[in-house]
Amino acid sequence: MQTNNISKGKLSGQKIGVYFGTFAPLHTGHQQQIYKTSALNEGVLLVVSGYEGDRGSKVGLHLDKRFRYLREAFNDEAEIKVVKLDETGMPEMPHGWDEWANQLFNLIQVNTESETIAVTFYVGEVEYATELEKRFPTDDGNSYHVEIADRQDIKISATMIREHPQTYWQDINRVFRRQFSKVVTIMGSASTGKTTLVRRLARSINAPFSEEYARSYEEYSNINDDELEMADYARLITGQYDVNSKEINSPANQGIVFLDTDAIVTRVYAKLYLGKAEQEQLEPLFQKTIRDEQMDLILVIPPITQYIDDGFRNMAWESSRQLFHEELMRQLAEFNLMDKVVLLDDEGDARDKKGYLSRYHHAIDAVKQKTGVEIKRLDY
């Protein structure tokens, strides 16, 4: 399987199909048109276009991100070459057609290898056909043809997906799903039941979930909490981010994932147990990772449960659980995340003495309210 020429090489065939769009996001309708273009030609130039502040940017899919996602989506399709047409600074249509067509012409010339080519543009609107036919020469040894695609065969649009991503989840290309996935992160001090809650919420709707990376890291390294040094904390930051990202990008993700802790939790532990100089060295990594994290709902469990010796956590941390909780809430406020926080402080009643069922039900209700995803549960 050849993949090394996807981003660097040129299309070698003479018969070239050109398909373009904003791809915010790439969906099944686009894919079928791209596969059709590929089947009818020797190579495909897939052009993603857009500008700063376009409709993709408004949902976090700015042009550069769409370009990278498209290259990833077609990384094993050697005959499909993804290129970017940046419209930033161009006159608004219909005044920008000349500049737009010139850029497209240059992209074709730069990314094709044959001296003479036969190009077919596949477009979805009559206006594009008219404007392209006006501007592409027929006297340079190459030929240009425009074919109008029938968008009625697959009734899906990027607008529909942006407005209701979970409804049209199966129509979103898997690479682009990460942008629309609902992310629920569970946080709290040691021995509050986070891990159990993460698993039960996820398994209630067969959703993927991550586990606390620190536990596996310490078990693999055969070290204890109080032996963690600055280098270990750096690995915990990136390690937790990686395992969380793996679940968000998993094919099992059907629109929502549940994560057991994040970089903020690690930052709280660093604040409490590392020296100031070490904290300052880690701070750039913390800041970048927390900026990159995606969270729609943060469920925080305060230290209202009994501390249990599970053979993993340092029992000396029992006395600092409340201090940890207070610092966690402070940092959530520091990063302007309090609007996403739901505090699971249910203490239960005569039947549910430890409050586990009450907190589980509270979490399910919060998921529905904050993400729109419903987890069926029993009435209490």
C-alpha positions in Angstrom: 0.0 0.0 0.0 1.6 3.2 -1.2 1.0 6.3 0.9 4.2 8.4 0.7 3.1 10.4 -2.3 -0.2 11.6 -0.9 1.1 14.9 0.4 4.4 15.2 -1.6 3.9 13.7 -5.0 2.0 14.7 -8.1 -0.8 12.9 -9.9 0.7 11.0 -12.7 -2.3 10.2 -14.9 -3.5 12.2 -17.9 -7.2 12.0 -17.1 -7.7 14.1 -13.9 -11.0 14.6 -12.0 -11.2 17.8 -9.8 -13.7 17.8 -7.0 -13.8 20.8 -4.5 -15.7 22.0 -1.6 -15.5 23.4 2.0 -15.9 19.9 3.6 -17.1 21.2 6.9 -17.4 18.3 7.5 -16.6 15.6 4.9 -19.7 13.4 4.7 -21.1 10.4 2.9 -22.5 12.5 0.0 -19.0 14.0 -0.6 -17.4 10.6 -0.3 -19.6 9.0 -3.0 -18.9 11.9 -5.3 -15.1 11.5 -4.7 -15.2 7.7 -5.3 -17.2 8.3 -8.5 -14.6 10.9 -9.6 -11.8 8.4 -8.8 -13.4 5.6 -10.7 -13.9 7.7 -13.8 -10.4 9.2 -13.8 -6.8 8.3 -13.4 -6.3 10.7 -10.5 -8.3 13.0 -8.3 -7.4 16.5 -7.2 -9.5 17.0 -4.1 -9.6 20.8 -3.4 -10.6 22.0 0.0 -11.4 25.8 -0.1 -12.3 28.4 2.5 -11.3 31.5 4.3 -10.7 32.8 7.8 -14.1 33.0 9.6 -16.0 30.8 7.1 -18.8 28.4 8.1 -16.3 25.7 9.0 -14.4 28.0 11.3 -17.5 28.7 13.3 -17.7 25.0 14.4 -13.9 24.8 15.0 -13.1 23.4 11.5 -10.9 26.1 10.1 -9.4 25.6 6.7 -6.0 24.2 7.8 -7.7 21.7 10.1 -10.1 20.6 7.2 -7.0 20.2 5.0 -5.2 18.0 7.5 -8.4 15.9 8.2 -9.0 15.3 4.5 -5.4 14.2 4.0 -5.8 11.8 6.9 -9.1 10.5 5.6 -7.6 9.6 2.3 -4.1 8.6 3.5 -4.3 5.2 1.8 -5.8 6.4 -1.5 -2.7 7.1 -3.7 -4.7 8.4 -6.6 -6.4 11.1 -4.5 -4.3 14.2 -3.9 -5.7 16.7 -1.4 -4.8 20.4 -1.9 -5.8 23.6 -0.2 -7.3 26.7 -1.9 -7.2 29.6 0.6 -9.8 32.3 -0.2 -8.7 34.6 2.5 -8.5 38.2 1.2 -10.2 37.4 -2.1 -13.1 39.7 -3.2 -16.5 38.4 -2.3 -18.3 36.4 -5.0 -19.2 37.0 -7.7 -16.3 39.5 -7.9 -13.7 36.9 -6.8 -14.1 34.4 -9.6 -11.0 35.4 -11.6 -8.7 35.1 -8.6 -10.3 31.9 -7.5 -10.0 30.3 -10.9 -6.4 31.4 -11.2 -5.5 29.7 -7.9 -7.4 26.6 -9.0 -5.6 26.6 -12.4 -2.2 26.9 -10.6 -3.1 24.0 -8.2 -3.8 21.8 -11.2 -0.6 22.7 -12.9 1.6 22.2 -9.8 0.0 18.9 -8.7 -0.1 17.0 -12.0 2.8 15.4 -13.8 1.7 14.8 -17.4 2.5 17.4 -20.0 -1.1 17.3 -21.3 -4.1 16.5 -19.2 -7.8 16.1 -19.6 -9.6 17.7 -16.6 -13.1 17.1 -15.6 -14.6 19.4 -12.9 -17.3 17.8 -10.8 -19.6 20.6 -9.4 -22.9 20.7 -7.6 -24.1 24.1 -8.8 -24.8 25.4 -12.3 -23.2 28.7 -11.4 -19.8 26.9 -10.9 -20.2 25.2 -14.3 -20.8 28.6 -16.0 -17.9 30.4 -14.3 -15.4 27.6 -14.8 -16.2 27.2 -18.5 -15.6 30.9 -19.0 -12.2 30.9 -17.4 -10.3 27.7 -18.3 -8.4 27.8 -21.6 -8.7 25.2 -24.3 -5.7 26.4 -26.3 -2.9 25.3 -23.9 -2.9 21.6 -25.1 -5.1 20.5 -22.2 -8.8 20.0 -22.2 -11.4 21.0 -19.5 -14.9 19.7 -19.0 -17.5 20.4 -16.4 -19.9 17.8 -15.0 -22.8 18.8 -12.7 -23.3 16.3 -9.9 -26.7 15.2 -8.8 -27.0 16.0 -5.1 -30.5 14.5 -4.8 -29.2 10.9 -4.8 -27.9 11.3 -1.2 -29.9 13.8 0.7 -27.4 15.0 3.3 -25.6 18.3 3.6 -22.8 19.7 5.8 -25.3 22.3 7.1 -27.6 19.5 8.4 -24.7 17.9 10.1 -23.4 21.1 11.7 -26.8 21.8 13.2 -27.6 18.2 14.4 -24.4 16.2 14.4 -25.6 13.4 16.6 -28.7 12.9 14.4 -26.5 12.4 11.3 -23.6 10.8 13.0 -23.4 7.9 10.5 -23.0 10.3 7.7 -19.9 12.0 9.1 -16.5 10.8 7.9 -14.8 9.1 10.8 -11.8 11.4 10.8 -14.1 14.4 11.2 -16.3 12.9 13.9 -13.8 14.0 16.6 -14.8 17.6 16.0 -18.5 16.8 16.8 -18.2 14.2 19.5 -19.7 15.0 22.9 -17.1 14.6 25.6 -17.9 14.0 29.2 -15.0 14.1 31.6 -15.2 12.8 35.2 -13.0 14.5 37.8 -12.5 14.3 41.5 -10.0 13.5 44.3 -8.8 10.0 45.0 -11.2 7.3 46.0 -14.4 9.1 45.0 -15.8 6.5 42.6 -14.7 8.2 39.3 -13.5 5.1 37.6 -16.7 3.1 38.4 -18.9 6.0 37.3 -17.0 6.4 34.0 -17.4 2.7 33.2 -21.1 2.5 34.1 -22.1 5.6 32.2 -20.2 4.5 29.1 -21.4 0.9 29.2 -25.0 2.0 29.7 -25.0 3.1 26.0 -22.0 1.1 24.7 -19.9 4.2 24.4 -16.1 4.2 24.5 -14.3 5.4 27.7 -10.8 6.1 28.8 -9.2 5.0 32.1 -6.9 6.8 34.4 -3.4 6.7 32.8 -1.6 7.4 36.1 -2.7 4.0 37.4 -1.3 2.0 34.5 1.8 4.2 34.4 2.6 3.6 38.0 1.9 -0.1 37.8 4.2 -0.5 34.7 7.0 1.6 36.3 6.5 0.0 39.7 6.4 3.3 41.5 4.1 4.9 44.1 2.4 8.3 44.2 4.9 9.8 46.5 7.8 8.8 44.1 6.5 10.7 41.2 8.9 13.3 39.9 8.6 16.2 37.4 9.5 13.9 34.4 6.8 11.5 35.6 4.2 14.3 35.7 5.1 15.3 32.1 4.4 11.7 31.0 1.1 11.7 32.9 0.0 14.8 31.1 0.7 13.5 27.6 -0.2 10.0 28.4 -3.7 10.9 29.7 -4.2 13.2 26.7 -3.3 10.3 24.3 -5.5 7.7 25.9 -8.4 10.2 25.9 -7.8 11.1 22.3 -7.7 7.5 21.3 -11.2 7.0 22.6 -12.5 10.2 20.9 -11.0 9.0 17.6 -12.2 5.4 18.1 -14.5 3.8 15.5 -16.6 2.8 18.5 -17.4 6.4 19.1 -21.1 6.9 18.2 -21.3 10.5 19.3 -20.2 10.5 22.9 -17.2 9.4 25.0 -16.5 9.3 28.7 -13.1 10.2 30.0 -11.5 9.4 33.4 -9.6 12.5 34.4 -7.6 15.0 32.3 -4.7 17.4 32.4 -6.4 19.7 34.9 -6.5 16.9 37.5 -2.8 16.2 36.9 -2.1 19.9 37.3 -3.9 19.9 40.7 -1.8 17.1 41.9 1.3 18.9 40.7 0.2 22.0 42.5 -0.1 20.1 45.8 2.8 17.8 45.6 5.6 19.3 43.4 7.9 22.2 44.1 7.2 25.6 42.6 10.2 25.5 40.2 9.0 22.1 38.9 5.5 23.4 38.5 6.7 26.3 36.5 8.7 24.1 34.1 5.6 22.0 33.5 3.2 24.9 33.1 3.7 25.4 29.3 2.8 21.8 28.7 -0.2 22.0 31.0 -1.4 25.2 29.3 -1.1 23.7 25.8 -2.7 20.4 26.7 -5.7 22.0 28.5 -6.3 24.4 25.6 -6.4 21.4 23.3 -8.8 19.4 25.4 -12.4 19.2 24.3 -15.1 18.9 27.0 -18.8 19.4 26.8 -19.6 18.3 30.4 -17.4 18.0 33.5 -18.8 15.8 36.3 -17.0 16.5 39.6 -17.4 14.2 42.5 -16.5 15.8 45.8 -14.8 13.8 48.6 -18.0 12.6 50.3 -17.2 8.9 50.1 -15.0 6.8 52.4 -11.4 6.7 51.4 -10.6 3.1 50.4 -7.1 1.5 50.4 -7.1 -0.1 46.9 -3.3 -0.7 46.9 -2.8 2.0 44.4 -3.4 5.4 46.0 -1.2 6.8 48.7 -3.2 6.6 51.9 -1.6 9.8 53.1 -3.7 11.5 50.4 -6.8 10.8 52.4 -6.3 13.9 54.5 -5.8 16.1 51.5 -8.9 15.1 49.6 -10.8 18.2 50.5 -7.8 20.4 49.7 -7.6 18.7 46.3 -11.3 19.3 45.7 -11.0 23.0 46.5 -8.0 23.4 44.3 -9.7 21.5 41.5 -12.7 23.9 41.6 -10.4 26.9 41.7 -8.5 25.6 38.5 -11.8 24.9 36.7 -12.7 28.5 37.3 -9.3 29.6 36.3 -9.8 28.0 32.9 -13.3 29.4 32.6 -14.9 25.9 32.6 -17.4 26.3 35.4 -20.3 26.6 32.9 -19.6 23.0 32.0 -19.3 21.7 35.6 -22.0 19.6 37.3 -21.2 18.8 40.9 -22.3 15.2 41.9 -22.7 15.9 45.6 -25.7 13.6 46.3 -25.3 11.9 49.6 -28.1 9.4 49.2 -30.8 8.4 51.7 -32.0 5.5 53.8 -32.0 3.1 50.8 -29.0 4.5 49.0 -26.8 5.1 52.0 -23.6 5.8 50.2 -25.2 7.8 47.4 -23.9 5.8 44.5 -27.2 5.4 42.8 -28.2 9.0 43.4 -24.9 10.2 41.8 -25.3 7.8 38.9 -28.8 9.1 38.2 -27.7 12.7 38.6 -24.9 12.1 36.1 -27.3 10.5 33.6 -29.6 13.5 33.9 -26.7 15.9 33.5 -25.5 14.1 30.3 -29.0 14.5 28.8 -29.2 18.2 29.7 -25.7 19.2 28.6 -25.2 17.0 25.5 -28.6 15.9 24.4 -27.6 12.3 24.6 -30.1 10.2 26.5 -29.1 7.3 28.7 -32.1 5.2 29.8 -32.4 4.7 33.5 -34.8 3.3 36.1 -37.0 5.6 38.2 -35.6 5.6 41.7 
